[in-house]
Amino acid sequence: MVSEGLPNLGPVSLWERTLSRLRRAPSLESDHLRKKPSNLLYDVDEVPPLAVPIGVSLQHIFLMSLGWLYVVVIVNTVGGTTAEAQSLIRISMVASGLATGLMVSMSGLQLVALGCPRFAGVSSGNPPQSKAVLVGIATLGAMVAATVWHHVLPMLIGLFVGFSLSIALGVFPWVQFVQSFQDPWISVPRRVPAGF
C-alpha cells in the first residue's frame, strides 16, 4: 500500500495486527497515517483497547434496560406484585424490540415526571428523604464528571456509584440486592394468573 509518497510497508499478518492492537501499539500499517485531531479520543482507523468496547457494550445494555424501569414503577404505583412486574417486563422486552423508537421518545418524556420525585425520594406522599437526594446527586455528579473529564462510560460509572451508595446508606437494602441475583436473569415470557 503506497500512501502519501511513502514506500510500501509490505503485508502484515493477522497475528501481528492482533498483537499490536492488544499491546495498544500502532500497527505497521498505521505508522504513517495522518495526525489525529486533538478533540478526538480515537481516530477513524484506530482500534480502542479491548476494555473500551466491552464497557461501551455493557453501558448500551444498561441504557436499553432503562425503559423497563418505568414498567416496574407503574406496576409498583398501581399496587402490582413482583410476579406481575416480571411478566410485564418480559412482555415489554418483546414489545420494545418491535417499537424501539416510539418507546424511547415516550419513555424519555414520561420518566421526567416519574424520575424527579424519585430523585428526591418522594413516594406515596412521603416527604423527601435526604439519603435518596444524596444518592441522586452523587449519581448524577459521577455521570457528569465521567462525561466531562474522562469521556468514558458515564452510565456504568453512575450505575456503580448509585448502587454502591444506596446500599451503603440503606436506601436499597442489601437483602433485596442479594435476592435480585437469585431470580433468573433470562427466561421465557409467562402469563401471570392475574391476567397480565
Secondary structure per residue as TSV (DSSP state, phi and psi in degrees):
chain	resnum	aa	ss	phi	psi
A	1	M	-	360.0	120.9
A	2	V	-	-102.0	123.2
A	3	S	-	-132.1	123.4
A	4	E	T	52.5	42.6
A	5	G	T	78.0	7.0
A	6	L	-	-87.8	149.5
A	7	P	-	-68.3	159.0
A	8	N	-	-66.2	128.1
A	9	L	-	-84.8	-5.9
A	10	G	-	84.9	163.8
A	11	P	-	-69.2	141.0
A	12	V	-	-112.2	131.0
A	13	S	-	-69.6	158.5
A	14	L	H	-60.5	-38.5
A	15	W	H	-61.4	-44.6
A	16	E	H	-65.2	-40.1
A	17	R	H	-65.2	-41.5
A	18	T	H	-63.9	-46.2
A	19	L	H	-62.5	-39.1
A	20	S	H	-67.3	-34.0
A	21	R	H	-71.4	-39.1
A	22	L	H	-67.6	-32.6
A	23	R	T	-82.6	-4.7
A	24	R	T	62.5	21.0
A	25	A	-	-93.9	150.7
A	26	P	-	-67.1	142.5
A	27	S	-	-77.1	165.5
A	28	L	G	-61.8	-30.7
A	29	E	G	-71.4	-28.4
A	30	S	G	-103.4	12.4
A	31	D	T	-63.7	-32.4
A	32	H	T	-115.8	34.7
A	33	L	-	-81.6	169.2
A	34	R	-	-61.9	164.3
A	35	K	-	-76.4	135.0
A	36	K	-	-73.8	136.1
A	37	P	-	-60.8	146.6
A	38	S	T	-69.2	-20.5
A	39	N	T	-89.6	5.1
A	40	L	-	-108.8	140.5
A	41	L	S	-76.4	-42.7
A	42	Y	S	-132.0	138.9
A	43	D	-	-80.9	174.8
A	44	V	T	-58.6	-42.8
A	45	D	T	-91.7	-3.8
A	46	E	-	-81.6	146.4
A	47	V	-	-111.6	120.5
A	48	P	-	-67.8	162.4
A	49	P	-	-58.0	153.1
A	50	L	T	-56.4	-33.3
A	51	A	H	-63.5	-32.2
A	52	V	H	-67.6	-51.7
A	53	P	H	-62.6	-34.7
A	54	I	H	-65.9	-45.3
A	55	G	H	-63.4	-41.8
A	56	V	H	-66.9	-35.5
A	57	S	H	-64.2	-44.8
A	58	L	H	-63.0	-40.0
A	59	Q	H	-60.9	-41.4
A	60	H	H	-63.6	-40.7
A	61	I	H	-62.7	-44.4
A	62	F	H	-67.0	-36.0
A	63	L	H	-64.8	-38.9
A	64	M	H	-64.1	-34.5
A	65	S	H	-78.7	-9.1
A	66	L	H	-62.1	-34.0
A	67	G	H	-61.4	-29.4
A	68	W	H	-79.2	-15.6
A	69	L	H	-64.1	-37.0
A	70	Y	H	-73.1	-18.8
A	71	V	H	-65.1	-43.9
A	72	V	H	-64.1	-41.5
A	73	V	H	-62.1	-43.7
A	74	I	H	-66.2	-45.5
A	75	V	H	-62.3	-40.3
A	76	N	H	-63.8	-40.2
A	77	T	H	-66.5	-38.2
A	78	V	T	-86.7	4.2
A	79	G	T	84.8	24.2
A	80	G	-	-74.7	164.8
A	81	T	-	-90.5	171.5
A	82	T	H	-64.4	-39.3
A	83	A	H	-63.0	-39.5
A	84	E	H	-67.0	-39.3
A	85	A	H	-64.0	-42.5
A	86	Q	H	-63.1	-41.2
A	87	S	H	-63.9	-43.5
A	88	L	H	-67.1	-34.4
A	89	I	H	-65.0	-42.9
A	90	R	H	-60.9	-44.9
A	91	I	H	-65.1	-38.7
A	92	S	H	-64.9	-33.6
A	93	M	H	-62.6	-42.3
A	94	V	H	-66.7	-46.1
A	95	A	H	-65.6	-36.1
A	96	S	H	-67.6	-28.3
A	97	G	H	-66.7	-27.1
A	98	L	H	-89.3	-29.8
A	99	A	S	-135.3	52.1
A	100	T	H	-61.6	-48.2
A	101	G	H	-59.9	-45.1
A	102	L	H	-65.3	-41.6
A	103	M	H	-64.5	-41.3
A	104	V	H	-63.5	-45.8
A	105	S	H	-66.4	-41.5
A	106	M	H	-71.6	-42.7
A	107	S	H	-68.1	-32.3
A	108	G	H	-61.5	-42.2
A	109	L	H	-73.9	-40.4
A	110	Q	H	-75.1	-28.8
A	111	L	H	-69.6	-20.9
A	112	V	H	-63.3	-48.2
A	113	A	H	-65.9	-34.8
A	114	L	H	-81.5	-34.6
A	115	G	H	-77.9	-35.8
A	116	C	H	-60.2	-49.1
A	117	P	H	-64.0	-36.2
A	118	R	H	-71.2	-28.9
A	119	F	H	-58.2	-36.4
A	120	A	T	-92.3	1.6
A	121	G	T	77.4	19.8
A	122	V	-	-87.7	124.5
A	123	S	-	-150.0	137.8
A	124	S	T	53.9	40.2
A	125	G	T	78.8	3.1
A	126	N	-	-74.4	150.8
A	127	P	-	-68.2	163.5
A	128	P	-	-59.0	143.3
A	129	Q	-	-102.6	127.8
A	130	S	H	-64.0	-35.1
A	131	K	H	-65.6	-40.8
A	132	A	H	-66.5	-38.8
A	133	V	H	-64.0	-41.6
A	134	L	H	-61.8	-43.7
A	135	V	H	-63.0	-44.0
A	136	G	H	-62.9	-44.6
A	137	I	H	-67.0	-42.3
A	138	A	H	-65.0	-40.2
A	139	T	H	-64.9	-48.5
A	140	L	H	-61.8	-42.7
A	141	G	H	-62.2	-40.7
A	142	A	H	-65.0	-39.5
A	143	M	H	-68.4	-41.8
A	144	V	H	-65.7	-44.0
A	145	A	H	-62.7	-42.3
A	146	A	I	-64.4	-34.2
A	147	T	I	-74.0	-44.3
A	148	V	I	-74.6	-45.3
A	149	W	I	-97.1	-31.7
A	150	H	I	-113.1	-23.4
A	151	H	-	60.6	22.8
A	152	V	S	-131.3	133.5
A	153	L	-	47.7	49.4
A	154	P	H	-63.3	-35.6
A	155	M	H	-69.2	-41.5
A	156	L	H	-66.7	-39.0
A	157	I	H	-65.0	-44.3
A	158	G	H	-62.1	-41.0
A	159	L	H	-62.0	-45.1
A	160	F	H	-63.9	-47.8
A	161	V	H	-63.2	-45.4
A	162	G	H	-61.9	-48.6
A	163	F	H	-64.7	-45.1
A	164	S	H	-60.5	-46.9
A	165	L	H	-69.3	-39.4
A	166	S	H	-68.2	-33.2
A	167	I	H	-71.2	-42.6
A	168	A	H	-63.6	-37.1
A	169	L	H	-89.1	-5.2
A	170	G	T	83.5	9.2
A	171	V	S	-68.9	-39.6
A	172	F	S	-114.1	104.4
A	173	P	-	-59.4	140.5
A	174	W	H	-59.0	-38.8
A	175	V	H	-61.7	-42.8
A	176	Q	H	-66.1	-37.5
A	177	F	H	-62.7	-44.9
A	178	V	H	-67.1	-39.2
A	179	Q	H	-63.2	-31.2
A	180	S	H	-65.3	-23.1
A	181	F	T	-85.2	-12.4
A	182	Q	T	-83.8	-24.8
A	183	D	S	-73.7	152.7
A	184	P	-	-66.1	138.7
A	185	W	S	-81.9	-28.3
A	186	I	S	-130.9	129.6
A	187	S	-	-155.4	166.1
A	188	V	-	-82.4	140.5
A	189	P	-	-57.6	136.7
A	190	R	-	-129.1	149.7
A	191	R	-	-87.8	136.1
A	192	V	-	-92.1	150.7
A	193	P	T	-58.9	-23.2
A	194	A	T	-70.7	-7.1
A	195	G	-	104.7	5.2
A	196	F	-	-77.8	360.0
